[in-house]
Amino acid sequence: MSLTNITLLDSIEYGTPSGNYDGSSLDFTSDPAEAAGYYRGQGNIQTLLISVTDFVGIIRVQATLGDDPLAAAWFLLEEFGDGSSAITTQYPINQIGNFSWMRVEVVDFTAGTINYVTLTY
């Protein structure tokens, strides 16, 4: 059995534009990524790993059951951080569900670095 590893967010430092982050906004969303349920029959367990250094903000892991990520109804799976205190950690999250797409929404990002957010199934 092979594993699929997807990077939802690559290294993002507060104040430095990277990917979907323009370097000044407090809120942004990653591109959607195909989750385990996308492939019908590949399973329903996904593991996310959030790694941050001195991060101040909130990371929301979202999923959808819809086929089209642009028109999908996204729902919250997990919330990490409180938006007021700096956090340095690696935080694993196991999610069970036949999600077709997953993404990360970052809100109230005011300091620190998101080292990465990865999805494995």
C-alpha positions as CSV (number, residue, x, y, z in Angstrom):
1,M,0.0,0.0,0.0
2,S,1.4,3.4,-1.0
3,L,0.8,6.6,0.9
4,T,-0.1,9.9,-0.7
5,N,1.6,13.0,0.8
6,I,0.4,16.4,-0.1
7,T,1.6,19.8,1.2
8,L,-1.4,22.0,1.9
9,L,0.8,24.9,3.0
10,D,4.5,25.3,2.5
11,S,6.7,27.6,4.6
12,I,5.0,31.0,5.2
13,E,6.6,33.7,7.3
14,Y,4.5,36.5,8.6
15,G,5.0,39.6,6.4
16,T,6.6,37.8,3.5
17,P,4.5,37.0,0.5
18,S,4.3,33.3,-0.4
19,G,1.7,31.1,-2.2
20,N,-1.8,32.5,-1.4
21,Y,-0.5,34.8,1.3
22,D,0.2,38.3,0.1
23,G,2.4,39.3,3.1
24,S,0.0,41.8,4.6
25,S,-3.5,40.2,5.0
26,L,-4.5,38.5,8.2
27,D,-6.6,35.8,6.5
28,F,-6.0,33.5,3.5
29,T,-6.9,30.1,2.3
30,S,-4.7,27.3,0.8
31,D,-5.6,25.7,-2.5
32,P,-7.9,22.7,-2.2
33,A,-6.2,19.3,-2.3
34,E,-7.7,15.9,-3.1
35,A,-8.5,14.0,0.1
36,A,-8.7,10.2,0.5
37,G,-12.4,10.1,-0.4
38,Y,-11.7,11.7,-3.8
39,Y,-10.5,8.4,-5.2
40,R,-13.5,6.4,-4.0
41,G,-12.4,3.3,-2.1
42,Q,-8.9,4.6,-1.1
43,G,-10.0,4.8,2.6
44,N,-11.3,7.4,4.9
45,I,-8.4,8.1,7.3
46,Q,-6.4,11.3,6.7
47,T,-3.5,12.6,8.8
48,L,-2.5,16.2,8.9
49,L,0.6,17.6,10.4
50,I,0.8,21.2,11.4
51,S,4.3,22.6,12.1
52,V,4.6,26.2,13.4
53,T,7.3,28.4,15.0
54,D,6.2,31.4,17.1
55,F,2.9,31.3,15.2
56,V,0.1,33.7,16.3
57,G,-3.1,33.1,14.5
58,I,-5.7,30.4,13.9
59,I,-5.4,27.5,11.4
60,R,-8.7,25.9,10.4
61,V,-8.7,22.6,8.6
62,Q,-11.7,22.4,6.3
63,A,-13.2,19.6,4.2
64,T,-15.9,19.1,1.7
65,L,-17.8,16.1,0.3
66,G,-18.5,17.9,-3.0
67,D,-17.0,17.1,-6.4
68,D,-16.2,20.7,-7.3
69,P,-14.0,22.5,-4.8
70,L,-14.9,26.0,-6.2
71,A,-18.6,25.5,-5.6
72,A,-18.3,23.2,-2.6
73,A,-19.8,23.7,0.9
74,W,-16.7,23.7,3.2
75,F,-17.0,22.7,6.8
76,L,-14.7,22.9,9.8
77,L,-12.8,19.7,10.9
78,E,-10.3,21.1,13.3
79,E,-9.1,24.5,14.7
80,F,-5.5,25.1,15.8
81,G,-4.3,28.1,17.7
82,D,-6.1,30.9,19.6
83,G,-5.0,34.0,17.7
84,S,-3.5,35.6,20.8
85,S,-0.4,33.6,22.0
86,A,2.7,32.4,20.1
87,I,2.9,28.7,19.5
88,T,5.9,26.5,18.5
89,T,5.0,22.9,17.9
90,Q,4.3,20.0,15.5
91,Y,0.6,19.1,15.9
92,P,-0.7,15.8,14.3
93,I,-4.4,15.5,13.5
94,N,-6.2,12.3,12.4
95,Q,-9.5,12.7,10.7
96,I,-11.9,10.0,9.6
97,G,-14.3,10.7,6.8
98,N,-14.9,10.3,3.1
99,F,-13.8,13.8,2.3
100,S,-13.2,14.6,-1.3
101,W,-11.3,17.8,-0.8
102,M,-9.4,19.4,2.1
103,R,-7.9,22.8,2.6
104,V,-6.5,25.1,5.3
105,E,-7.8,28.5,6.2
106,V,-5.6,30.8,8.2
107,V,-7.2,33.7,10.1
108,D,-5.8,36.4,12.4
109,F,-2.2,35.7,11.3
110,T,-0.2,38.3,13.0
111,A,3.3,36.8,13.7
112,G,5.6,33.8,13.3
113,T,6.0,31.1,10.7
114,I,3.9,28.3,9.4
115,N,6.6,25.7,8.6
116,Y,4.2,23.4,6.8
117,V,0.8,21.8,6.8
118,T,0.8,18.3,5.2
119,L,-1.9,15.8,4.4
120,T,-1.2,12.1,4.3
121,Y,-3.5,9.2,3.4
